[in-house]
Amino acid sequence: MVNAPKTPRGGDMASFGLAMGWGSGSASARERMATITREHLKKIGMTRGLAIAWRNFYDEVHRRNPLNPSAAGRRDLMERVIELLTGDPP
């Protein structure tokens, strides 16, 4: 990816996607919004602050390349994750 922003904590996008349980493309990430749970997020060590960082990352990826086939859905999924973790420290 040309001019890609840095991933949160130097994380690997593929590994992050596996941990989050999404497939490829925006539709897969949006489908995951209906099934992801707070319990799963806690199990994989997701914090509200990390979710915000990944949401911002995918928002920037989408801003730089609106035709990216996955970024918008992943950004939306991370918004859902933030909602699930609301009340947790950032």
N, CA and C of each residue as an Amber inpcrd file, in Angstrom:
protein
   270
   0.8540000  -1.1690000   0.0000000   0.0000000   0.0000000   0.0000000
   0.9000000   1.2320000   0.0000000   0.7300000   2.0740000  -0.9690000
   1.5410000   3.2770000  -1.0880000   1.0750000   4.3050000  -0.0610000
   2.0420000   4.9220000   0.6290000   1.7390000   5.9580000   1.6130000
   0.7720000   5.4960000   2.6960000   0.8740000   4.2520000   3.0820000
  -0.0210000   3.7270000   4.1090000   0.3580000   4.2960000   5.4650000
  -0.6380000   4.6250000   6.2850000  -0.3110000   5.0580000   7.6430000
   0.2490000   3.8800000   8.4380000   0.9320000   4.1810000   9.5140000
   1.4740000   3.1250000  10.3660000   0.3410000   2.4810000  11.1520000
   0.4260000   1.1760000  11.2860000  -0.5930000   0.4680000  12.0540000
  -0.4110000   0.7300000  13.5400000  -1.4910000   0.6700000  14.3060000
  -1.3790000   0.8620000  15.7510000  -0.4140000  -0.1500000  16.3770000
   0.4630000   0.3530000  17.2090000   1.4520000  -0.4560000  17.9160000
   2.2830000  -1.3280000  16.9790000   2.3980000  -0.9100000  15.7290000
   3.1660000  -1.6850000  14.7590000   2.5420000  -3.0250000  14.4410000
   1.2400000  -3.1370000  14.6820000   0.5310000  -4.4040000  14.4860000
   0.4690000  -4.8460000  13.0330000   0.2920000  -6.1190000  12.8600000
   0.1720000  -6.7360000  11.5440000  -1.3050000  -6.8100000  11.1770000
  -1.6710000  -6.2430000  10.0270000  -3.0820000  -6.2120000   9.6320000
  -3.6790000  -7.6070000   9.4840000  -2.9330000  -8.5400000   8.9300000
  -3.4690000  -9.8970000   8.7360000  -3.7400000 -10.5660000  10.0800000
  -2.8080000 -10.4540000  11.0040000  -2.9950000 -11.0510000  12.3280000
  -4.1530000 -10.3880000  13.0620000  -4.2570000  -9.0750000  12.9210000
  -5.3560000  -8.3560000  13.5560000  -6.6930000  -8.8200000  12.9870000
  -6.7560000  -8.9760000  11.6740000  -7.9820000  -9.4550000  11.0440000
  -8.3750000 -10.8450000  11.5170000  -7.4000000 -11.7210000  11.6890000
  -7.6880000 -13.0630000  12.2050000  -8.2260000 -12.9930000  13.6200000
  -7.6120000 -12.1710000  14.4550000  -8.0640000 -12.0400000  15.8370000
  -9.4750000 -11.4580000  15.8980000  -9.7640000 -10.5220000  15.0170000
 -11.0810000  -9.9010000  14.9990000 -12.1390000 -10.8090000  14.3710000
 -11.7010000 -11.7240000  13.5390000 -12.6400000 -12.6710000  12.9430000
 -13.3840000 -12.1520000  11.7340000 -12.7560000 -11.2670000  10.9670000
 -13.3960000 -10.8190000   9.7320000 -12.7160000 -11.4850000   8.5560000
 -13.4200000 -11.5380000   7.4610000 -12.8490000 -12.0920000   6.2340000
 -12.2600000 -10.9580000   5.4190000 -12.4730000 -11.0080000   4.1170000
 -11.9420000  -9.9470000   3.2720000 -13.0880000  -9.0760000   2.7650000
 -12.7930000  -7.8270000   2.5550000 -13.7700000  -6.9020000   2.0180000
 -14.6140000  -6.2330000   3.0880000 -15.2320000  -5.1370000   2.6990000
 -16.0730000  -4.3700000   3.6170000 -17.2840000  -5.1610000   4.0930000
 -17.8980000  -5.9220000   3.2000000 -19.1130000  -6.6580000   3.5750000
 -18.8340000  -7.6340000   4.7150000 -17.7110000  -8.3040000   4.6690000
 -17.3600000  -9.2580000   5.7190000 -17.1860000  -8.5590000   7.0630000
 -16.5260000  -7.4170000   7.0620000 -16.3390000  -6.6670000   8.3040000
 -17.6810000  -6.1690000   8.8290000 -18.5420000  -5.7220000   7.9530000
 -19.8590000  -5.2430000   8.3900000 -20.7120000  -6.3930000   8.9150000
 -20.5990000  -7.5630000   8.3260000 -21.3130000  -8.7390000   8.8330000
 -20.8400000  -9.0710000  10.2420000 -19.5580000  -8.9220000  10.4800000
 -18.9860000  -9.2290000  11.7960000 -19.5290000  -8.3000000  12.8740000
 -20.0070000  -7.1180000  12.4940000 -20.5750000  -6.1750000  13.4540000
 -21.7300000  -6.7980000  14.2310000 -22.4790000  -7.6860000  13.5970000
 -23.6470000  -8.2990000  14.2330000 -23.2830000  -9.4280000  15.1920000
 -22.0660000  -9.9540000  15.0760000 -21.7260000 -11.1290000  15.8730000
 -20.5920000 -10.9240000  16.8680000 -19.8640000  -9.8500000  16.7460000
 -18.7260000  -9.6370000  17.6510000 -19.2480000  -9.3440000  19.0540000
 -18.5560000  -9.8520000  20.0390000 -19.0040000  -9.6720000  21.4170000
 -17.9240000  -9.0160000  22.2720000 -18.3660000  -8.4160000  23.3240000
 -17.4500000  -7.8180000  24.3000000 -16.5350000  -8.8970000  24.8770000
 -17.0730000 -10.0820000  25.1000000 -16.2890000 -11.1870000  25.6490000
 -15.1440000 -11.5600000  24.7070000 -15.4400000 -11.6280000  23.4140000
 -14.3890000 -11.9310000  22.4360000 -13.3180000 -10.8440000  22.4570000
 -13.7570000  -9.6120000  22.5040000 -12.8180000  -8.4890000  22.5020000
 -11.9010000  -8.5450000  23.7160000 -12.4580000  -8.8590000  24.8640000
 -11.6410000  -8.9670000  26.0790000 -10.6620000 -10.1310000  25.9560000
 -11.1160000 -11.2360000  25.3660000 -10.2700000 -12.4240000  25.2100000
  -9.0380000 -12.1310000  24.3470000  -9.2060000 -11.3070000  23.3200000
  -8.0740000 -11.0040000  22.4270000  -7.2720000  -9.7940000  22.9090000
  -7.6580000  -9.2380000  24.0460000  -6.9050000  -8.1180000  24.6160000
  -7.2320000  -6.7610000  24.0290000  -8.3860000  -6.6510000  23.3970000
  -8.7740000  -5.3750000  22.8050000  -9.1660000  -4.3890000  23.8990000
  -8.6140000  -3.2010000  23.8190000  -8.9870000  -2.1160000  24.7180000
  -9.7020000  -1.0480000  23.9060000 -10.3890000  -0.1740000  24.5910000
 -11.0740000   0.9190000  23.9080000 -10.0550000   1.7920000  23.1730000
  -8.9350000   2.0750000  23.8200000  -7.9120000   2.9060000  23.1900000
  -7.3460000   2.2760000  21.9310000  -7.1140000   0.9710000  21.9760000
  -6.6030000   0.2700000  20.7950000  -7.6560000   0.2460000  19.6910000
  -8.9150000   0.0630000  20.0690000  -9.9950000   0.0840000  19.0750000
 -10.0700000   1.4510000  18.3970000  -9.9170000   2.5020000  19.1650000
  -9.9300000   3.8490000  18.5960000  -8.7620000   4.0190000  17.6320000
  -7.5930000   3.5210000  18.0160000  -6.4160000   3.6360000  17.1470000
  -6.6310000   2.8910000  15.8290000  -7.1990000   1.6770000  15.8960000
  -7.4520000   0.9200000  14.6570000  -8.5600000   1.5750000  13.8330000
  -9.5800000   2.1270000  14.4780000 -10.6300000   2.8480000  13.7300000
 -10.0060000   4.0180000  12.9900000  -9.1500000   4.7680000  13.6690000
  -8.4930000   5.9130000  13.0410000  -7.5830000   5.4660000  11.8980000
  -6.9060000   4.3530000  12.0790000  -6.0480000   3.8010000  11.0290000
  -6.8810000   3.4960000   9.7750000  -7.9660000   2.7550000   9.9400000
  -8.7700000   2.3990000   8.7650000  -9.4790000   3.6120000   8.1770000
  -9.8160000   4.5860000   8.9980000 -10.3940000   5.8220000   8.4790000
  -9.3760000   6.5390000   7.5900000  -8.1270000   6.5730000   8.0200000
  -7.0730000   7.2070000   7.2330000  -6.7890000   6.4190000   5.9510000
  -6.7780000   5.0940000   6.0360000  -6.5880000   4.2670000   4.8380000
  -7.6940000   4.5800000   3.8330000  -8.9260000   4.6410000   4.3160000
 -10.0630000   4.9300000   3.4310000  -9.9770000   6.3460000   2.8620000
  -9.5490000   7.3000000   3.6930000  -9.4180000   8.6810000   3.2140000
  -8.3930000   8.7650000   2.0920000  -7.2830000   8.0510000   2.2500000
  -6.2190000   8.0920000   1.2510000  -6.5920000   7.3420000  -0.0230000
  -7.4340000   6.3220000   0.1250000  -7.8260000   5.5270000  -1.0340000
  -9.2810000   5.0870000  -0.8780000 -10.2280000   5.9200000  -1.2910000
 -11.6440000   5.5950000  -1.1310000 -12.0700000   4.3100000  -1.8590000
 -11.2500000   3.8340000  -2.7780000 -11.5830000   2.6060000  -3.5050000
 -11.0480000   1.3530000  -2.8090000 -10.3850000   1.5190000  -1.6610000
  -9.8970000   0.3650000  -0.9110000 -11.0970000  -0.5250000  -0.5890000
 -11.0480000  -1.8150000  -0.9640000 -12.2120000  -2.6800000  -0.8220000
 -12.5400000  -3.1020000   0.6110000 -11.7020000  -2.7890000   1.5650000
 -11.9360000  -3.2600000   2.9300000 -12.0060000  -2.1580000   3.9790000
 -11.3500000  -1.0490000   3.7450000 -11.1480000  -0.0410000   4.7900000
 -12.4420000   0.5050000   5.3850000 -13.4220000   0.8130000   4.5740000
 -14.6510000   1.4220000   5.1020000 -15.3910000   0.4660000   6.0340000
 -15.4920000  -0.7780000   5.6550000 -16.1800000  -1.7500000   6.5090000
 -15.4280000  -2.0020000   7.8000000 -14.1280000  -2.0510000   7.7220000
 -13.3220000  -2.2680000   8.9260000 -13.4110000  -1.0590000   9.8560000
 -13.4280000   0.1270000   9.2880000 -13.6260000   1.3370000  10.0990000
 -14.9640000   1.2610000  10.8320000 -16.0070000   0.8480000  10.1180000
 -17.3320000   0.7380000  10.7290000 -17.3530000  -0.3340000  11.8170000
 -16.6890000  -1.4470000  11.5740000 -16.6060000  -2.4950000  12.5930000
 -15.8910000  -1.9730000  13.8330000 -14.8400000  -1.2230000  13.6540000
 -14.1280000  -0.6990000  14.8140000 -14.9790000   0.3080000  15.5740000
 -15.8590000   1.0160000  14.8860000 -16.8200000   1.8890000  15.5700000
 -17.7130000   1.0520000  16.4810000 -18.1580000  -0.1040000  15.9790000
 -18.9860000  -1.0080000  16.7850000 -18.1990000  -1.5170000  17.9880000
 -16.9500000  -1.8470000  17.7930000 -16.0990000  -2.3100000  18.8870000
 -15.9790000  -1.2210000  19.9500000 -15.7840000   0.0040000  19.5280000
 -15.6920000   1.1260000  20.4730000 -16.9860000   1.2190000  21.2790000
 -18.1280000   1.0700000  20.6120000 -19.4160000   1.0860000  21.3150000
 -19.4720000  -0.0250000  22.3660000 -19.0360000  -1.2200000  21.9870000
 -19.0650000  -2.3430000  22.9250000 -18.1600000  -2.1050000  24.1310000
 -17.0940000  -1.3690000  23.9200000 -16.1220000  -1.1330000  24.9970000
 -16.3260000   0.2190000  25.6920000 -17.3890000   0.9190000  25.3520000
 -17.6640000   2.2130000  25.9900000 -17.8030000   2.0040000  27.4860000
 -17.1860000   2.8870000  28.2200000 -17.1660000   2.7750000  29.6800000
 -15.8440000   2.2200000  30.1640000 -15.1030000   1.5380000  29.2730000
 -13.7720000   1.0600000  29.6240000 -12.7990000   2.2270000  29.5020000
 -11.7040000   2.1860000  30.2340000 -10.7120000   3.2540000  30.0620000
 -10.1270000   3.2410000  28.6580000  -9.7610000   4.4190000  28.1370000
  -9.2060000   4.4600000  26.7610000  -7.8870000   3.7700000  26.6120000
